[in-house]
Amino acid sequence: MNNQQLFENIRKKGSFLCVGLDTDIKKIPQFLLDTTDPMFAFNKEIIDATAKYTIAYKPNLAFYESEGLEGWRSLEKTVHYLRENYPDIFLIADAKRGDIGNTSSMYARAFFEKLKFDAITVAPYMGEDSVKPFLAYEGKRVVLLALTSNKGAFDFQFIADNSGEKLFEKVIRTSLNWGNEENMMYVVGATKAEELADIRKIIPNHFLLVPGVGAQGGSLQEVAKYGLNKQCGLLVNSSRAIIYASNGPDFAQKAAESAKETRDEMIELLRNNSHTTSFF
Amino acid sequence: MNNQQLFENIRKKGSFLCVGLDTDIKKIPQFLLDTTDPMFAFNKEIIDATAKYTIAYKPNLAFYESEGLEGWRSLEKTVHYLRENYPDIFLIADAKRGDIGNTSSMYARAFFEKLKFDAITVAPYMGEDSVKPFLAYEGKRVVLLALTSNKGAFDFQFIADNSGEKLFEKVIRTSLNWGNEENMMYVVGATKAEELADIRKIIPNHFLLVPGVGAQGGSLQEVAKYGLNKQCGLLVNSSRAIIYASNGPDFAQKAAESAKETRDEMIELLRNNSHTTSFF
């Protein structure tokens, strides 16, 4: 899915929401544990309830791997279900992989061939050859960690070199030589909305994946203010605030309501932003 | 397994070899493809042939994930087989994970509870809260990426701040506040042997996991020269040079010969090093 198609979907739905499928077997409604595949059963209900408000889904690999073989099976079924029933959905593997070249190639095979994801989050620490193998796949994308939403982001990502360039800026600038606006995206945490303005100076046109709205405390309005560009350019992720909106039999309905609420907020932001107002 | 036990095993075997189980379905002997679980069949033969020369095994997760559900099953069987038959082996998940706290907790559950690994490799980019959840497990370890063996290591790991401290040094120094000599190890590539001397000044006593000997071109002698300490303090990994020593019916025997050769070199290095000579 290229940027233009992504943007068309955003226009159609009036939403730039990505729903994070952080499906924790210990947090899903307990009555689902009687089904043969509780994680998949949960995901299917959540997806069916929220898809019309959502541009992208982002299963978080850790949650599936924590259940071993069964978790991996739930993940495969979830990806297959999305591909079959919602072909317009952009599908991100939140895996934060990255290793020497020949190993990254194997991760690329895992997420782009074996599982039909559109994109995968990748950690930049190991540099170019840890990222390039993912970019070898036509039509697929790397979502590179730049500035993350967590407290630990301050440990290393803000380290500045002699010229004053911070590590997250260096990561973005350097990686511009590896890919392009179509096959690279960046993770920029909603909790660091003010840095978004600086980041937009380096990469005005790239799509950004923005986690940290909701449970982590980031503000959607701030993110829109500093991050929107003429193709929207944002996918804002929300996980817990949507998928765990209720723990009862109405969990899917409540998730839909929460997703709709976010979509309603997003369409307003798109209508009132100078970059995107003419399209909404 | 604590440092003392690790050291006892190193003394007993005269080896500080870690064998990397980078088991690629496309590279293993083709006759194994007729078995019900070729990746496990391969690993089992390799393990049985090399265990007496080996202190640790390090399955590389990418290779298993690239085969989806079946790959994950092969991994589980491999870990189980090692735990059942070789209780003295130190078992490292080469996974290079790292995410916000609640996600890292799920990865910790995946690799320390669901799979009984002793240690996991973790990427430092996201800082303290991405590492800490792994350290909450008594008796388990984080192997933090510091200075990796690949070309891309030069992209970011050598960036120096105003004080001249390089990113990999900053990562090591900062992480000393998160854990201790028993629950933290560091990845330091064999291809960067000279930096080992500087790293030993910061962490004289920690165990280091050293990849990059063999196919990647690092020198075992250089690594020993700069890296050995009074408890050995090194686990040197070799993957391809051992497990793919032959592609024929003699693959296990050739792997054993290659592992033995490395062990023989290691015992000489231990005997001739001022730190360890009295023990060998």
Interface residues (C-beta under 8 A of the other chain):
Chain A: D22 D24 N60 A62 F63 E65 S66 E67 G68 L69 W72 R73 E76 D94 K96 R97 G98 D99 I100 G101 N102 T103 S104 M106 Y107 R109 A110 F111 E113 K114 L115 A123 P124 Y125 M126 G127 E128 D129 S130 V131 L145 T148 S149 N150 K151 G152 A153 F154 D155 F156 Q157 I159 A160 D161 N162 L167 K170 V171 T174 P211 Q216
Chain B: D22 D24 N60 A62 F63 E65 S66 E67 G68 L69 G71 W72 R73 E76 D94 K96 R97 G98 D99 I100 G101 N102 T103 S104 M106 Y107 R109 A110 F111 E113 K114 L115 A123 P124 Y125 M126 G127 E128 D129 S130 V131 L145 T148 S149 N150 K151 G152 A153 F154 D155 F156 Q157 I159 A160 D161 N162 L167 K170 V171 T174 P211 Q216
